Amino acid sequence: MEWKDYNEENLKAILSSMEADGDTSEDLSDGTGFSRDFVDRFLSGTMFPGPRLQEIVLSRYQLTMIDGKVTRKL
């Protein structure tokens, strides 16, 4: 993801995938080693996640980035 891809629509896709998997921000924090505060700020759209967390989130929830949009892998 780049800054231009870090938008409300993509955050909603991530959040809905987390919800579908039964995960909370606490689960994501525990599973990634990132602080709960950092994960919460990422999920609220107030902090860009950086490449490592992006990769973890996309792979953990079977997501991919196509033309700047986060979508579920088929």
Buried (B, 14 or more C-beta within 10 A) or exposed (E): BEEEBBBEEBBEBBBEBBEEEEBEBEBBBEEBEBEEEBBBBBBEEEBBBEEEBBEBBBEBBEBEBEEEEBEEEE
